[in-house]
Amino acid sequence: MNTQKTKIVTFEAHLDREYGARGTKKREKYEHGFEAFKLGVMLQELRAKNNMTQQQLAEKCGTTKNYISRIENDASDIRLSTLMRIIQQGFGGRLHLSIQM
């Protein structure tokens, strides 16, 4: 039986260990990628909540199904103007941004 104790660390400490402290190149690359991933998941969840296919959303906001798929699967950077159009025209919502420092 393994009697070693596992040291529990915070998620922030885990990120520091795996990617370096905030502000380092490796950590900033991780943070940027994670934010893009979260945005894709949020759009996918909104679309599902509104019972829309990628094609239907694309048609409503004037883009392509392929582009919606790439955003949802974190395979494409998205312009702010495009994101606003997807939220406004595609979902009838408003985009609110916040900045954390």
Biopython code that builds the backbone (N, CA, C, O; Angstrom):
import numpy as np
from Bio.PDB.StructureBuilder import StructureBuilder

atoms = [
    (1, "MET", "N", (0.846, -1.184, 0.000)),
    (1, "MET", "CA", (0.000, 0.000, 0.000)),
    (1, "MET", "C", (0.885, 1.238, 0.000)),
    (1, "MET", "O", (1.849, 1.329, 0.760)),
    (2, "ASN", "N", (0.549, 2.175, -0.850)),
    (2, "ASN", "CA", (1.326, 3.405, -0.967)),
    (2, "ASN", "C", (0.945, 4.337, 0.173)),
    (2, "ASN", "O", (-0.218, 4.719, 0.296)),
    (3, "THR", "N", (1.894, 4.699, 0.993)),
    (3, "THR", "CA", (1.598, 5.557, 2.150)),
    (3, "THR", "C", (2.089, 6.979, 1.941)),
    (3, "THR", "O", (2.057, 7.784, 2.871)),
    (4, "GLN", "N", (2.552, 7.308, 0.717)),
    (4, "GLN", "CA", (2.989, 8.671, 0.458)),
    (4, "GLN", "C", (1.797, 9.600, 0.494)),
    (4, "GLN", "O", (0.722, 9.280, -0.013)),
    (5, "LYS", "N", (2.002, 10.753, 1.100)),
    (5, "LYS", "CA", (0.939, 11.747, 1.131)),
    (5, "LYS", "C", (1.071, 12.647, -0.088)),
    (5, "LYS", "O", (2.168, 13.060, -0.462)),
    (6, "THR", "N", (-0.052, 12.934, -0.686)),
    (6, "THR", "CA", (-0.072, 13.825, -1.825)),
    (6, "THR", "C", (-0.283, 15.243, -1.320)),
    (6, "THR", "O", (-1.222, 15.521, -0.574)),
    (7, "LYS", "N", (0.594, 16.118, -1.734)),
    (7, "LYS", "CA", (0.458, 17.520, -1.339)),
    (7, "LYS", "C", (-0.557, 18.191, -2.257)),
    (7, "LYS", "O", (-0.396, 18.201, -3.477)),
    (8, "ILE", "N", (-1.570, 18.734, -1.674)),
    (8, "ILE", "CA", (-2.604, 19.417, -2.444)),
    (8, "ILE", "C", (-2.149, 20.855, -2.679)),
    (8, "ILE", "O", (-1.760, 21.559, -1.748)),
    (9, "VAL", "N", (-2.208, 21.271, -3.933)),
    (9, "VAL", "CA", (-1.818, 22.636, -4.286)),
    (9, "VAL", "C", (-2.990, 23.325, -4.972)),
    (9, "VAL", "O", (-3.894, 22.673, -5.495)),
    (10, "THR", "N", (-2.959, 24.635, -4.961)),
    (10, "THR", "CA", (-3.996, 25.395, -5.655)),
    (10, "THR", "C", (-3.789, 25.266, -7.158)),
    (10, "THR", "O", (-2.708, 24.896, -7.615)),
    (11, "PHE", "N", (-4.813, 25.569, -7.908)),
    (11, "PHE", "CA", (-4.705, 25.527, -9.363)),
    (11, "PHE", "C", (-3.672, 26.544, -9.831)),
    (11, "PHE", "O", (-2.901, 26.275, -10.752)),
    (12, "GLU", "N", (-3.658, 27.709, -9.198)),
    (12, "GLU", "CA", (-2.682, 28.750, -9.547)),
    (12, "GLU", "C", (-1.257, 28.246, -9.330)),
    (12, "GLU", "O", (-0.383, 28.487, -10.163)),
    (13, "ALA", "N", (-1.017, 27.557, -8.231)),
    (13, "ALA", "CA", (0.314, 26.996, -7.965)),
    (13, "ALA", "C", (0.661, 25.936, -9.000)),
    (13, "ALA", "O", (1.807, 25.840, -9.440)),
    (14, "HIS", "N", (-0.321, 25.149, -9.383)),
    (14, "HIS", "CA", (-0.102, 24.143, -10.423)),
    (14, "HIS", "C", (0.301, 24.816, -11.739)),
    (14, "HIS", "O", (1.239, 24.377, -12.404)),
    (15, "LEU", "N", (-0.412, 25.881, -12.106)),
    (15, "LEU", "CA", (-0.078, 26.592, -13.338)),
    (15, "LEU", "C", (1.318, 27.193, -13.259)),
    (15, "LEU", "O", (2.076, 27.147, -14.228)),
    (16, "ASP", "N", (1.656, 27.756, -12.100)),
    (16, "ASP", "CA", (2.996, 28.314, -11.921)),
    (16, "ASP", "C", (4.060, 27.246, -12.145)),
    (16, "ASP", "O", (5.076, 27.501, -12.792)),
    (17, "ARG", "N", (3.828, 26.068, -11.618)),
    (17, "ARG", "CA", (4.795, 24.984, -11.739)),
    (17, "ARG", "C", (4.884, 24.474, -13.182)),
    (17, "ARG", "O", (5.976, 24.210, -13.687)),
    (18, "GLU", "N", (3.740, 24.339, -13.832)),
    (18, "GLU", "CA", (3.721, 23.773, -15.183)),
    (18, "GLU", "C", (4.082, 24.781, -16.283)),
    (18, "GLU", "O", (4.735, 24.425, -17.264)),
    (19, "TYR", "N", (3.654, 26.046, -16.115)),
    (19, "TYR", "CA", (3.797, 27.032, -17.189)),
    (19, "TYR", "C", (4.624, 28.248, -16.798)),
    (19, "TYR", "O", (4.896, 29.103, -17.641)),
    (20, "GLY", "N", (5.025, 28.341, -15.548)),
    (20, "GLY", "CA", (5.782, 29.498, -15.087)),
    (20, "GLY", "C", (4.858, 30.554, -14.508)),
    (20, "GLY", "O", (3.634, 30.451, -14.597)),
    (21, "ALA", "N", (5.461, 31.559, -13.918)),
    (21, "ALA", "CA", (4.700, 32.642, -13.285)),
    (21, "ALA", "C", (3.996, 33.485, -14.343)),
    (21, "ALA", "O", (4.389, 33.505, -15.509)),
    (22, "ARG", "N", (2.957, 34.175, -13.913)),
    (22, "ARG", "CA", (2.266, 35.103, -14.818)),
    (22, "ARG", "C", (3.274, 36.100, -15.357)),
    (22, "ARG", "O", (4.147, 36.577, -14.632)),
    (23, "GLY", "N", (3.142, 36.406, -16.632)),
    (23, "GLY", "CA", (4.051, 37.341, -17.271)),
    (23, "GLY", "C", (5.156, 36.657, -18.061)),
    (23, "GLY", "O", (5.783, 37.280, -18.917)),
    (24, "THR", "N", (5.399, 35.384, -17.781)),
    (24, "THR", "CA", (6.399, 34.665, -18.569)),
    (24, "THR", "C", (5.791, 34.277, -19.911)),
    (24, "THR", "O", (4.572, 34.161, -20.036)),
    (25, "LYS", "N", (6.632, 34.079, -20.900)),
    (25, "LYS", "CA", (6.149, 33.776, -22.249)),
    (25, "LYS", "C", (5.305, 32.503, -22.286)),
    (25, "LYS", "O", (4.233, 32.478, -22.891)),
    (26, "LYS", "N", (5.793, 31.456, -21.640)),
    (26, "LYS", "CA", (5.071, 30.176, -21.654)),
    (26, "LYS", "C", (3.716, 30.308, -20.970)),
    (26, "LYS", "O", (2.723, 29.762, -21.451)),
    (27, "ARG", "N", (3.667, 31.021, -19.864)),
    (27, "ARG", "CA", (2.395, 31.186, -19.132)),
    (27, "ARG", "C", (1.424, 32.047, -19.921)),
    (27, "ARG", "O", (0.233, 31.743, -19.965)),
    (28, "GLU", "N", (1.898, 33.098, -20.535)),
    (28, "GLU", "CA", (1.017, 33.970, -21.311)),
    (28, "GLU", "C", (0.432, 33.224, -22.514)),
    (28, "GLU", "O", (-0.725, 33.433, -22.881)),
    (29, "LYS", "N", (1.237, 32.357, -23.118)),
    (29, "LYS", "CA", (0.735, 31.543, -24.224)),
    (29, "LYS", "C", (-0.382, 30.619, -23.734)),
    (29, "LYS", "O", (-1.402, 30.455, -24.405)),
    (30, "TYR", "N", (-0.180, 30.022, -22.565)),
    (30, "TYR", "CA", (-1.215, 29.164, -21.983)),
    (30, "TYR", "C", (-2.478, 29.971, -21.701)),
    (30, "TYR", "O", (-3.576, 29.557, -22.074)),
    (31, "GLU", "N", (-2.329, 31.122, -21.045)),
    (31, "GLU", "CA", (-3.492, 31.947, -20.677)),
    (31, "GLU", "C", (-4.270, 32.376, -21.919)),
    (31, "GLU", "O", (-5.500, 32.341, -21.926)),
    (32, "HIS", "N", (-3.564, 32.776, -22.955)),
    (32, "HIS", "CA", (-4.231, 33.196, -24.191)),
    (32, "HIS", "C", (-5.020, 32.029, -24.798)),
    (32, "HIS", "O", (-6.171, 32.184, -25.207)),
    (33, "GLY", "N", (-4.389, 30.888, -24.845)),
    (33, "GLY", "CA", (-5.060, 29.710, -25.395)),
    (33, "GLY", "C", (-6.279, 29.307, -24.589)),
    (33, "GLY", "O", (-7.297, 28.897, -25.148)),
    (34, "PHE", "N", (-6.174, 29.424, -23.267)),
    (34, "PHE", "CA", (-7.292, 29.053, -22.407)),
    (34, "PHE", "C", (-8.466, 30.011, -22.601)),
    (34, "PHE", "O", (-9.619, 29.578, -22.611)),
    (35, "GLU", "N", (-8.192, 31.291, -22.754)),
    (35, "GLU", "CA", (-9.264, 32.263, -22.983)),
    (35, "GLU", "C", (-9.969, 31.986, -24.304)),
    (35, "GLU", "O", (-11.194, 32.075, -24.382)),
    (36, "ALA", "N", (-9.207, 31.651, -25.342)),
    (36, "ALA", "CA", (-9.808, 31.315, -26.638)),
    (36, "ALA", "C", (-10.665, 30.061, -26.519)),
    (36, "ALA", "O", (-11.749, 29.983, -27.097)),
    (37, "PHE", "N", (-10.173, 29.082, -25.767)),
    (37, "PHE", "CA", (-10.928, 27.846, -25.540)),
    (37, "PHE", "C", (-12.253, 28.154, -24.834)),
    (37, "PHE", "O", (-13.302, 27.652, -25.237)),
    (38, "LYS", "N", (-12.204, 28.979, -23.781)),
    (38, "LYS", "CA", (-13.420, 29.321, -23.036)),
    (38, "LYS", "C", (-14.430, 30.036, -23.924)),
    (38, "LYS", "O", (-15.631, 29.783, -23.829)),
    (39, "LEU", "N", (-13.950, 30.924, -24.785)),
    (39, "LEU", "CA", (-14.848, 31.641, -25.686)),
    (39, "LEU", "C", (-15.560, 30.672, -26.619)),
    (39, "LEU", "O", (-16.764, 30.793, -26.842)),
    (40, "GLY", "N", (-14.826, 29.717, -27.161)),
    (40, "GLY", "CA", (-15.430, 28.717, -28.037)),
    (40, "GLY", "C", (-16.488, 27.903, -27.329)),
    (40, "GLY", "O", (-17.554, 27.638, -27.887)),
    (41, "VAL", "N", (-16.196, 27.501, -26.091)),
    (41, "VAL", "CA", (-17.162, 26.719, -25.306)),
    (41, "VAL", "C", (-18.402, 27.560, -24.998)),
    (41, "VAL", "O", (-19.525, 27.060, -25.068)),
    (42, "MET", "N", (-18.202, 28.833, -24.660)),
    (42, "MET", "CA", (-19.341, 29.702, -24.365)),
    (42, "MET", "C", (-20.254, 29.838, -25.580)),
    (42, "MET", "O", (-21.476, 29.757, -25.456)),
    (43, "LEU", "N", (-19.661, 30.044, -26.748)),
    (43, "LEU", "CA", (-20.477, 30.170, -27.960)),
    (43, "LEU", "C", (-21.205, 28.874, -28.281)),
    (43, "LEU", "O", (-22.366, 28.889, -28.691)),
    (44, "GLN", "N", (-20.524, 27.764, -28.095)),
    (44, "GLN", "CA", (-21.151, 26.461, -28.343)),
    (44, "GLN", "C", (-22.329, 26.247, -27.393)),
    (44, "GLN", "O", (-23.380, 25.759, -27.810)),
    (45, "GLU", "N", (-22.162, 26.605, -26.127)),
    (45, "GLU", "CA", (-23.241, 26.452, -25.151)),
    (45, "GLU", "C", (-24.410, 27.379, -25.471)),
    (45, "GLU", "O", (-25.568, 26.977, -25.353)),
    (46, "LEU", "N", (-24.118, 28.615, -25.874)),
    (46, "LEU", "CA", (-25.184, 29.546, -26.262)),
    (46, "LEU", "C", (-25.971, 29.011, -27.448)),
    (46, "LEU", "O", (-27.200, 29.070, -27.478)),
    (47, "ARG", "N", (-25.243, 28.493, -28.415)),
    (47, "ARG", "CA", (-25.892, 27.950, -29.602)),
    (47, "ARG", "C", (-26.793, 26.773, -29.239)),
    (47, "ARG", "O", (-27.922, 26.677, -29.720)),
    (48, "ALA", "N", (-26.293, 25.885, -28.395)),
    (48, "ALA", "CA", (-27.082, 24.717, -27.972)),
    (48, "ALA", "C", (-28.307, 25.160, -27.172)),
    (48, "ALA", "O", (-29.401, 24.622, -27.343)),
    (49, "LYS", "N", (-28.109, 26.140, -26.303)),
    (49, "LYS", "CA", (-29.221, 26.650, -25.490)),
    (49, "LYS", "C", (-30.323, 27.239, -26.376)),
    (49, "LYS", "O", (-31.506, 27.177, -26.038)),
    (50, "ASN", "N", (-29.922, 27.804, -27.500)),
    (50, "ASN", "CA", (-30.884, 28.395, -28.437)),
    (50, "ASN", "C", (-31.336, 27.413, -29.515)),
    (50, "ASN", "O", (-31.977, 27.798, -30.493)),
    (51, "ASN", "N", (-30.992, 26.139, -29.320)),
    (51, "ASN", "CA", (-31.392, 25.083, -30.263)),
    (51, "ASN", "C", (-31.063, 25.432, -31.709)),
    (51, "ASN", "O", (-31.899, 25.292, -32.602)),
    (52, "MET", "N", (-29.835, 25.888, -31.924)),
    (52, "MET", "CA", (-29.396, 26.276, -33.252)),
    (52, "MET", "C", (-28.257, 25.370, -33.705)),
    (52, "MET", "O", (-27.434, 24.931, -32.902)),
    (53, "THR", "N", (-28.230, 25.104, -34.989)),
    (53, "THR", "CA", (-27.090, 24.414, -35.569)),
    (53, "THR", "C", (-26.026, 25.465, -35.898)),
    (53, "THR", "O", (-26.294, 26.666, -35.889)),
    (54, "GLN", "N", (-24.837, 24.993, -36.183)),
    (54, "GLN", "CA", (-23.784, 25.919, -36.609)),
    (54, "GLN", "C", (-24.203, 26.623, -37.900)),
    (54, "GLN", "O", (-23.930, 27.811, -38.073)),
    (55, "GLN", "N", (-24.849, 25.914, -38.789)),
    (55, "GLN", "CA", (-25.302, 26.496, -40.051)),
    (55, "GLN", "C", (-26.322, 27.607, -39.804)),
    (55, "GLN", "O", (-26.240, 28.673, -40.413)),
    (56, "GLN", "N", (-27.276, 27.358, -38.915)),
    (56, "GLN", "CA", (-28.292, 28.372, -38.614)),
    (56, "GLN", "C", (-27.658, 29.622, -38.010)),
    (56, "GLN", "O", (-28.008, 30.742, -38.383)),
    (57, "LEU", "N", (-26.734, 29.432, -37.087)),
    (57, "LEU", "CA", (-26.054, 30.578, -36.483)),
    (57, "LEU", "C", (-25.260, 31.343, -37.531)),
    (57, "LEU", "O", (-25.299, 32.573, -37.566)),
    (58, "ALA", "N", (-24.555, 30.636, -38.367)),
    (58, "ALA", "CA", (-23.762, 31.273, -39.421)),
    (58, "ALA", "C", (-24.641, 32.119, -40.344)),
    (58, "ALA", "O", (-24.280, 33.243, -40.694)),
    (59, "GLU", "N", (-25.778, 31.583, -40.728)),
    (59, "GLU", "CA", (-26.688, 32.319, -41.612)),
    (59, "GLU", "C", (-27.225, 33.574, -40.936)),
    (59, "GLU", "O", (-27.358, 34.616, -41.578)),
    (60, "LYS", "N", (-27.533, 33.482, -39.647)),
    (60, "LYS", "CA", (-28.077, 34.640, -38.929)),
    (60, "LYS", "C", (-27.073, 35.777, -38.793)),
    (60, "LYS", "O", (-27.455, 36.947, -38.772)),
    (61, "CYS", "N", (-25.785, 35.435, -38.702)),
    (61, "CYS", "CA", (-24.797, 36.490, -38.465)),
    (61, "CYS", "C", (-23.874, 36.732, -39.655)),
    (61, "CYS", "O", (-22.890, 37.462, -39.535)),
    (62, "GLY", "N", (-24.177, 36.134, -40.786)),
    (62, "GLY", "CA", (-23.452, 36.440, -42.011)),
    (62, "GLY", "C", (-22.048, 35.873, -42.104)),
    (62, "GLY", "O", (-21.136, 36.526, -42.610)),
    (63, "THR", "N", (-21.883, 34.668, -41.620)),
    (63, "THR", "CA", (-20.586, 34.006, -41.741)),
    (63, "THR", "C", (-20.819, 32.577, -42.210)),
    (63, "THR", "O", (-21.916, 32.247, -42.658)),
    (64, "THR", "N", (-19.815, 31.735, -42.114)),
    (64, "THR", "CA", (-19.967, 30.366, -42.594)),
    (64, "THR", "C", (-20.009, 29.375, -41.437)),
    (64, "THR", "O", (-19.528, 29.656, -40.340)),
    (65, "LYS", "N", (-20.591, 28.213, -41.704)),
    (65, "LYS", "CA", (-20.629, 27.136, -40.725)),
    (65, "LYS", "C", (-19.211, 26.750, -40.341)),
    (65, "LYS", "O", (-18.926, 26.498, -39.170)),
    (66, "ASN", "N", (-18.328, 26.703, -41.320)),
    (66, "ASN", "CA", (-16.937, 26.340, -41.076)),
    (66, "ASN", "C", (-16.280, 27.306, -40.085)),
    (66, "ASN", "O", (-15.533, 26.880, -39.204)),
    (67, "TYR", "N", (-16.553, 28.583, -40.226)),
    (67, "TYR", "CA", (-15.963, 29.574, -39.319)),
    (67, "TYR", "C", (-16.511, 29.405, -37.901)),
    (67, "TYR", "O", (-15.749, 29.480, -36.937)),
    (68, "ILE", "N", (-17.811, 29.180, -37.763)),
    (68, "ILE", "CA", (-18.409, 28.944, -36.443)),
    (68, "ILE", "C", (-17.776, 27.706, -35.817)),
    (68, "ILE", "O", (-17.442, 27.715, -34.632)),
    (69, "SER", "N", (-17.610, 26.658, -36.591)),
    (69, "SER", "CA", (-16.987, 25.433, -36.097)),
    (69, "SER", "C", (-15.556, 25.692, -35.635)),
    (69, "SER", "O", (-15.145, 25.205, -34.582)),
    (70, "ARG", "N", (-14.804, 26.452, -36.414)),
    (70, "ARG", "CA", (-13.410, 26.747, -36.044)),
    (70, "ARG", "C", (-13.341, 27.541, -34.752)),
    (70, "ARG", "O", (-12.450, 27.305, -33.936)),
    (71, "ILE", "N", (-14.255, 28.472, -34.547)),
    (71, "ILE", "CA", (-14.276, 29.248, -33.303)),
    (71, "ILE", "C", (-14.610, 28.330, -32.127)),
    (71, "ILE", "O", (-13.934, 28.354, -31.099)),
    (72, "GLU", "N", (-15.648, 27.528, -32.288)),
    (72, "GLU", "CA", (-16.071, 26.636, -31.203)),
    (72, "GLU", "C", (-15.003, 25.606, -30.850)),
    (72, "GLU", "O", (-14.931, 25.151, -29.708)),
    (73, "ASN", "N", (-14.182, 25.240, -31.813)),
    (73, "ASN", "CA", (-13.148, 24.234, -31.573)),
    (73, "ASN", "C", (-11.772, 24.847, -31.375)),
    (73, "ASN", "O", (-10.757, 24.162, -31.501)),
    (74, "ASP", "N", (-11.739, 26.140, -31.063)),
    (74, "ASP", "CA", (-10.506, 26.843, -30.736)),
    (74, "ASP", "C", (-9.464, 26.726, -31.839)),
    (74, "ASP", "O", (-8.268, 26.623, -31.563)),
    (75, "ALA", "N", (-9.915, 26.743, -33.080)),
    (75, "ALA", "CA", (-8.982, 26.625, -34.187)),
    (75, "ALA", "C", (-8.832, 27.933, -34.946)),
    (75, "ALA", "O", (-8.173, 27.974, -35.984)),
    (76, "SER", "N", (-9.432, 28.994, -34.444)),
    (76, "SER", "CA", (-9.383, 30.255, -35.159)),
    (76, "SER", "C", (-9.449, 31.422, -34.183)),
    (76, "SER", "O", (-10.241, 31.415, -33.241)),
    (77, "ASP", "N", (-8.611, 32.418, -34.420)),
    (77, "ASP", "CA", (-8.748, 33.660, -33.678)),
    (77, "ASP", "C", (-10.000, 34.357, -34.186)),
    (77, "ASP", "O", (-10.374, 34.212, -35.350)),
    (78, "ILE", "N", (-10.637, 35.107, -33.315)),
    (78, "ILE", "CA", (-11.863, 35.786, -33.711)),
    (78, "ILE", "C", (-11.700, 37.286, -33.501)),
    (78, "ILE", "O", (-11.187, 37.735, -32.476)),
    (79, "ARG", "N", (-12.136, 38.031, -34.471)),
    (79, "ARG", "CA", (-12.089, 39.491, -34.359)),
    (79, "ARG", "C", (-13.221, 39.950, -33.455)),
    (79, "ARG", "O", (-14.288, 39.338, -33.414)),
    (80, "LEU", "N", (-12.975, 41.029, -32.737)),
    (80, "LEU", "CA", (-13.986, 41.570, -31.833)),
    (80, "LEU", "C", (-15.254, 41.937, -32.594)),
    (80, "LEU", "O", (-16.357, 41.682, -32.109)),
    (81, "SER", "N", (-15.119, 42.524, -33.760)),
    (81, "SER", "CA", (-16.304, 42.902, -34.542)),
    (81, "SER", "C", (-17.124, 41.671, -34.932)),
    (81, "SER", "O", (-18.354, 41.723, -34.954)),
    (82, "THR", "N", (-16.443, 40.569, -35.238)),
    (82, "THR", "CA", (-17.144, 39.332, -35.581)),
    (82, "THR", "C", (-17.835, 38.751, -34.362)),
    (82, "THR", "O", (-18.979, 38.304, -34.447)),
    (83, "LEU", "N", (-17.153, 38.756, -33.237)),
    (83, "LEU", "CA", (-17.763, 38.264, -32.002)),
    (83, "LEU", "C", (-19.007, 39.082, -31.658)),
    (83, "LEU", "O", (-20.038, 38.522, -31.288)),
    (84, "MET", "N", (-18.911, 40.385, -31.778)),
    (84, "MET", "CA", (-20.076, 41.230, -31.493)),
    (84, "MET", "C", (-21.223, 40.912, -32.440)),
    (84, "MET", "O", (-22.378, 40.861, -32.015)),
    (85, "ARG", "N", (-20.923, 40.698, -33.718)),
    (85, "ARG", "CA", (-21.970, 40.381, -34.696)),
    (85, "ARG", "C", (-22.619, 39.037, -34.374)),
    (85, "ARG", "O", (-23.836, 38.894, -34.493)),
    (86, "ILE", "N", (-21.818, 38.052, -33.969)),
    (86, "ILE", "CA", (-22.375, 36.740, -33.615)),
    (86, "ILE", "C", (-23.313, 36.875, -32.419)),
    (86, "ILE", "O", (-24.410, 36.316, -32.420)),
    (87, "ILE", "N", (-22.885, 37.614, -31.404)),
    (87, "ILE", "CA", (-23.710, 37.786, -30.201)),
    (87, "ILE", "C", (-24.976, 38.578, -30.524)),
    (87, "ILE", "O", (-26.072, 38.188, -30.121)),
    (88, "GLN", "N", (-24.830, 39.693, -31.253)),
    (88, "GLN", "CA", (-25.979, 40.558, -31.534)),
    (88, "GLN", "C", (-26.933, 39.961, -32.555)),
    (88, "GLN", "O", (-28.127, 39.824, -32.290)),
    (89, "GLN", "N", (-26.409, 39.607, -33.720)),
    (89, "GLN", "CA", (-27.275, 39.115, -34.790)),
    (89, "GLN", "C", (-27.632, 37.648, -34.617)),
    (89, "GLN", "O", (-28.754, 37.236, -34.913)),
    (90, "GLY", "N", (-26.695, 36.875, -34.146)),
    (90, "GLY", "CA", (-26.932, 35.444, -34.009)),
    (90, "GLY", "C", (-27.799, 35.083, -32.820)),
    (90, "GLY", "O", (-28.657, 34.203, -32.899)),
    (91, "PHE", "N", (-27.559, 35.788, -31.697)),
    (91, "PHE", "CA", (-28.274, 35.442, -30.463)),
    (91, "PHE", "C", (-29.189, 36.556, -29.947)),
    (91, "PHE", "O", (-29.954, 36.336, -29.008)),
    (92, "GLY", "N", (-29.122, 37.735, -30.540)),
    (92, "GLY", "CA", (-29.947, 38.845, -30.075)),
    (92, "GLY", "C", (-29.494, 39.379, -28.722)),
    (92, "GLY", "O", (-30.298, 39.920, -27.962)),
    (93, "GLY", "N", (-28.219, 39.228, -28.426)),
    (93, "GLY", "CA", (-27.693, 39.660, -27.135)),
    (93, "GLY", "C", (-26.731, 40.816, -27.271)),
    (93, "GLY", "O", (-26.536, 41.369, -28.353)),
    (94, "ARG", "N", (-26.133, 41.168, -26.148)),
    (94, "ARG", "CA", (-25.132, 42.238, -26.109)),
    (94, "ARG", "C", (-23.867, 41.684, -25.474)),
    (94, "ARG", "O", (-23.927, 40.905, -24.522)),
    (95, "LEU", "N", (-22.752, 42.083, -25.996)),
    (95, "LEU", "CA", (-21.458, 41.642, -25.489)),
    (95, "LEU", "C", (-20.959, 42.641, -24.450)),
    (95, "LEU", "O", (-20.930, 43.846, -24.701)),
    (96, "HIS", "N", (-20.571, 42.139, -23.291)),
    (96, "HIS", "CA", (-19.977, 42.962, -22.223)),
    (96, "HIS", "C", (-18.570, 42.450, -21.982)),
    (96, "HIS", "O", (-18.366, 41.249, -21.811)),
    (97, "LEU", "N", (-17.610, 43.343, -21.966)),
    (97, "LEU", "CA", (-16.226, 42.969, -21.724)),
    (97, "LEU", "C", (-15.767, 43.512, -20.381)),
    (97, "LEU", "O", (-16.258, 44.540, -19.914)),
    (98, "SER", "N", (-14.832, 42.821, -19.770)),
    (98, "SER", "CA", (-14.210, 43.341, -18.559)),
    (98, "SER", "C", (-12.719, 43.077, -18.651)),
    (98, "SER", "O", (-12.279, 42.146, -19.326)),
    (99, "ILE", "N", (-11.965, 43.888, -17.979)),
    (99, "ILE", "CA", (-10.521, 43.756, -17.970)),
    (99, "ILE", "C", (-10.079, 43.529, -16.539)),
    (99, "ILE", "O", (-10.460, 44.267, -15.629)),
    (100, "GLN", "N", (-9.269, 42.495, -16.353)),
    (100, "GLN", "CA", (-8.722, 42.193, -15.031)),
    (100, "GLN", "C", (-7.228, 42.463, -15.068)),
    (100, "GLN", "O", (-6.548, 42.139, -16.042)),
    (101, "MET", "N", (-6.742, 43.042, -14.029)),
    (101, "MET", "CA", (-5.302, 43.328, -13.960)),
    (101, "MET", "C", (-4.731, 42.744, -12.702)),
    (101, "MET", "O", (-3.533, 42.872, -12.450)),
]
sb = StructureBuilder()
sb.init_structure("model")
sb.init_model(0)
sb.init_chain("A")
sb.init_seg("    ")
for serial, (resi, resn, name, xyz) in enumerate(atoms, 1):
    if name == "N":
        sb.init_residue(resn, " ", resi, " ")
    sb.init_atom(name, np.array(xyz, "f"), 0.0, 1.0, " ", f" {name:<3s}", serial, name[0])
structure = sb.get_structure()
